[in-house]
Amino acid sequence: MRASAPSILDSNMSTEAELEPAQAHLDALIAKHGGNLRAVLEMLIEANAQLQEELDLTRAAVSSGYWRQWHRRRMQGD
């Protein structure tokens, strides 16, 4: 019996149960793109870039609001 190569997803923090939904989702994405892994990767890279942009905007807005204590004034009705 031949041992399989370690996967990028293998880690001490991930359990088999956590990986199953991710693997099922990945299988669905591959099927949706007709088995074209390049198309799947391009779609995932674009989605990641969009999420990163949203995260950067959110961080800027939250930090700015909290530093000026906007959240406290808003809750007090000022």
Helices and strands as residue ranges (DSSP letters): H 16-32, H 37-67, H 70-76
